Amino acid sequence: MSLRCNQCLPLSLRFDQCLPLSLRFNQRLPLPLRCNQRLPLSLRYDQRLPLSLRFNQRLPLSLRFNQHLPLSLKFNQHLPLSLRHNKHMPLSLRFNQRLPLSLRFLPI
């Protein structure tokens, strides 16, 4: 399957245009296959974990998503405001591009 962005898809289903092509995620793939296999293993989702815990477990605990919060507030509240989930952006663009690649996640 091509890794190019399909311009006919709604914005929410397109690749994250802020990332280089090699690091974009294909939203048309089934969830278990969605993570770009060109990324180093440490930056991929752990597909063996339940969906709620699937974000990279190699990150320090303080940088992981807070699973006890409601979905809308799940991003780590200990991070500075500038690095938290930006609620004012459209869903497809909501992840803060100032975070290092290892901490950026696409909506699932």
Secondary structure, 3 states (H helix, E strand, C coil): CCCCCCCCCCHHHCCCCCCCHHHCCCCCCCHHHCCCCCCCHHHCCCCCCCHHHCCCCCCCHHHCCCCCCCHHHCCCCCCCHHHCCCCCCCHHHCCCCCCCHHHCCCCC
